[in-house]
Amino acid sequence: MAKLINILSTKKLDLAQKQLLLDAAITVVEEDFIETKAKKFQFSKVHENLIFTSQNAVHSILQHPKCNELKGKSVFCVGLKTKELLTENGFDVVAYTGYAADLAEIISLIYSKESYTFFSGNLRRDVLPNTLNENGITFNEIEVYETNITSKKITNKLDGILFFSPSAVESYLKLNSIKEEMCFCIGETTAEALENNKVKNIIIADKPLVENVIYEVIEYYNR
């Protein structure tokens, strides 16, 4: 009889995502190790181009009463799902990449004469603003959502753990340790957070999408 595979997802999956794992005879425990919520903010000064590095920032902007005033501006973003959410809601996405570092490079190389407003969260990484500053690019930043750590102690015996952000890694390691478990990461920055904590058993999805993380899990345990 084949060994049962037990994995933890550090965020709640949707039904279709969960079904992919169940169809592969993989048992999944789900817990949200971070939670995000929109913040109250003012459109003090918004430049001609907008930057989003997460869907959370987009959701926050969509709730703002003056959201429609932004739809004539050009948008630069990180993530395919972020791009799709923006496009569906009437925004014009000029460029998108999988990682903030790549987006910062494109802006610096091709669009450096433009000015930008970066809609961010409280735990955003420094790579994008630092690169813009280093290249003398005009931008301001408006914090539009906050991420809170919601750590939980996990007592289940796990074969693998799914991580979707550096914040979730931090949250998980507050109350838990990683020994033999295989860690499946949505991207390089998430993997980096694990490596900084001396974790070596890491697999990174070929595209930074939840589904691609799940495909890596299925492929790994079906070998």
VMD Tcl script that draws the C-alpha trace (Angstrom):
set ca {
  {0.00 0.00 0.00}
  {1.36 3.44 -0.99}
  {2.35 5.78 1.83}
  {-0.10 8.59 2.52}
  {1.39 12.01 1.73}
  {0.47 14.81 4.13}
  {1.21 18.43 3.28}
  {0.44 21.81 4.80}
  {-0.59 24.86 2.79}
  {0.26 28.08 4.63}
  {-2.75 29.74 3.00}
  {-6.27 28.52 2.29}
  {-6.60 27.10 -1.23}
  {-9.65 27.37 -3.43}
  {-11.68 24.24 -4.22}
  {-10.13 23.64 -7.65}
  {-6.59 23.95 -6.26}
  {-7.37 21.61 -3.38}
  {-8.95 19.09 -5.74}
  {-5.72 18.83 -7.76}
  {-3.98 17.56 -4.63}
  {-6.79 15.25 -3.57}
  {-6.91 13.71 -7.06}
  {-3.20 12.91 -6.65}
  {-3.93 11.17 -3.31}
  {-2.23 13.95 -1.33}
  {-3.83 15.02 1.95}
  {-3.68 18.76 2.60}
  {-4.05 20.73 5.84}
  {-4.75 24.44 5.25}
  {-4.10 27.36 7.57}
  {-3.74 31.07 6.85}
  {-0.38 32.04 8.35}
  {-0.81 35.68 7.33}
  {-3.84 37.90 6.87}
  {-4.10 41.11 4.92}
  {-6.51 44.00 5.27}
  {-6.99 47.26 3.41}
  {-5.88 50.48 5.11}
  {-7.44 53.92 4.99}
  {-5.29 56.17 2.83}
  {-5.38 59.43 0.90}
  {-4.49 59.99 -2.76}
  {-2.13 62.81 -1.72}
  {-0.19 62.95 -4.98}
  {-0.50 60.30 -7.65}
  {1.97 60.31 -10.55}
  {1.25 59.37 -14.17}
  {2.27 55.72 -13.74}
  {1.18 53.26 -11.07}
  {3.10 50.33 -9.58}
  {1.49 47.31 -7.91}
  {3.49 44.37 -6.58}
  {0.56 42.36 -5.19}
  {-3.13 41.61 -5.68}
  {-3.72 42.86 -2.12}
  {-2.77 46.40 -3.16}
  {-5.11 46.20 -6.15}
  {-8.03 45.01 -4.00}
  {-7.43 47.90 -1.63}
  {-7.42 50.46 -4.48}
  {-10.61 48.97 -5.94}
  {-12.39 49.70 -2.64}
  {-11.41 53.38 -2.72}
  {-14.19 55.83 -3.77}
  {-11.78 57.64 -6.13}
  {-10.56 54.45 -7.83}
  {-11.95 55.43 -11.26}
  {-9.73 58.53 -11.33}
  {-6.71 56.23 -11.67}
  {-7.89 54.25 -14.67}
  {-6.43 56.62 -17.25}
  {-2.91 56.02 -15.92}
  {-0.39 53.41 -17.09}
  {0.27 50.49 -14.75}
  {3.38 48.40 -14.05}
  {2.88 45.31 -11.90}
  {4.30 42.09 -10.50}
  {2.44 38.82 -11.10}
  {0.15 37.43 -13.77}
  {-2.81 37.27 -11.37}
  {-2.20 40.92 -10.40}
  {-2.16 41.88 -14.09}
  {-5.40 39.96 -14.75}
  {-7.13 41.61 -11.79}
  {-6.09 45.07 -12.99}
  {-7.10 44.42 -16.60}
  {-10.48 43.00 -15.58}
  {-11.14 46.23 -13.68}
  {-10.30 48.59 -16.54}
  {-6.63 49.41 -15.89}
  {-4.04 49.59 -18.68}
  {-1.08 47.36 -17.79}
  {2.00 48.43 -19.76}
  {4.40 45.84 -18.32}
  {4.36 43.00 -15.80}
  {7.00 40.57 -14.52}
  {7.19 37.66 -12.11}
  {9.42 39.48 -9.62}
  {9.79 43.00 -8.24}
  {13.52 43.04 -9.05}
  {12.77 42.38 -12.74}
  {10.09 45.09 -12.82}
  {12.49 47.58 -11.22}
  {15.07 46.73 -13.90}
  {12.60 47.23 -16.78}
  {11.47 50.59 -15.37}
  {15.10 51.69 -14.86}
  {16.24 50.63 -18.34}
  {13.25 51.64 -20.49}
  {10.93 53.98 -18.56}
  {13.34 55.92 -16.33}
  {12.10 59.38 -17.43}
  {8.58 58.67 -16.16}
  {7.21 59.30 -12.64}
  {5.49 56.64 -10.51}
  {3.26 56.02 -7.51}
  {3.91 52.69 -5.80}
  {0.91 51.25 -3.92}
  {2.45 49.03 -1.25}
  {1.90 47.06 1.96}
  {3.58 47.44 5.36}
  {5.85 44.40 4.88}
  {6.95 45.13 1.33}
  {10.53 44.33 0.42}
  {13.03 47.09 -0.34}
  {14.27 45.87 -3.74}
  {11.95 47.94 -5.96}
  {12.09 51.32 -4.15}
  {15.85 50.95 -3.62}
  {16.44 50.34 -7.35}
  {14.25 53.31 -8.32}
  {16.13 55.52 -5.86}
  {19.53 54.33 -7.11}
  {18.54 55.23 -10.66}
  {17.16 58.67 -9.76}
  {13.61 57.79 -10.80}
  {10.81 60.03 -9.50}
  {8.31 58.10 -7.39}
  {6.28 58.23 -4.21}
  {4.78 55.45 -2.15}
  {1.31 55.07 -0.64}
  {0.75 52.23 1.85}
  {-2.68 50.79 1.06}
  {-2.81 47.49 2.97}
  {-1.21 45.75 5.89}
  {-0.11 42.18 6.41}
  {-0.38 40.64 9.86}
  {1.40 37.49 11.03}
  {-1.06 34.84 12.28}
  {1.22 32.06 13.54}
  {-0.18 28.65 14.50}
  {1.42 25.60 16.07}
  {1.15 22.60 13.73}
  {1.13 19.18 15.39}
  {0.44 17.05 12.28}
  {3.26 14.93 10.86}
  {4.05 16.59 7.54}
  {5.84 15.48 4.38}
  {5.75 18.87 2.71}
  {4.85 22.53 3.26}
  {3.59 25.06 0.70}
  {4.81 28.66 1.10}
  {3.49 31.63 -0.88}
  {5.34 34.60 0.67}
  {8.34 35.46 2.85}
  {5.86 36.65 5.51}
  {4.28 33.18 5.66}
  {7.75 31.65 6.15}
  {8.37 34.03 9.06}
  {4.95 33.25 10.52}
  {5.39 29.47 10.26}
  {8.86 29.49 11.84}
  {7.68 31.50 14.84}
  {5.99 28.44 16.34}
  {7.28 25.56 14.20}
  {10.53 24.15 12.90}
  {11.41 22.57 9.56}
  {13.43 19.35 9.57}
  {12.89 16.76 6.83}
  {9.81 18.36 5.25}
  {10.11 19.37 1.60}
  {9.27 23.06 1.14}
  {7.48 24.13 -2.05}
  {7.77 27.86 -2.79}
  {5.88 30.19 -5.12}
  {9.04 32.11 -5.98}
  {12.67 32.96 -5.33}
  {12.05 35.59 -2.63}
  {10.00 33.09 -0.61}
  {12.72 30.47 -1.06}
  {15.30 33.04 0.04}
  {13.42 33.54 3.33}
  {13.76 29.79 3.97}
  {17.43 29.72 2.98}
  {18.10 32.56 5.42}
  {16.75 30.21 8.11}
  {19.14 27.40 7.05}
  {16.42 25.40 5.25}
  {17.84 23.51 2.26}
  {15.07 21.15 1.08}
  {13.34 23.63 -1.25}
  {11.58 23.37 -4.61}
  {10.57 26.57 -6.44}
  {7.64 26.69 -8.87}
  {8.63 27.43 -12.47}
  {6.06 30.27 -12.51}
  {4.99 32.28 -9.44}
  {1.42 30.95 -9.38}
  {-0.39 28.88 -6.71}
  {-1.28 26.23 -9.30}
  {2.36 25.86 -10.31}
  {3.35 25.24 -6.70}
  {0.72 22.50 -6.58}
  {2.01 20.95 -9.85}
  {5.49 20.80 -8.29}
  {4.06 18.97 -5.26}
  {2.25 16.42 -7.43}
  {5.28 15.87 -9.65}
  {7.61 15.44 -6.67}
  {5.48 12.84 -4.87}
  {4.56 10.96 -8.05}
  {8.20 10.20 -8.88}
}
mol new
graphics top color blue
foreach p $ca { graphics top sphere $p radius 0.5 }
foreach p [lrange $ca 0 end-1] q [lrange $ca 1 end] { graphics top cylinder $p $q radius 0.2 }
display resetview
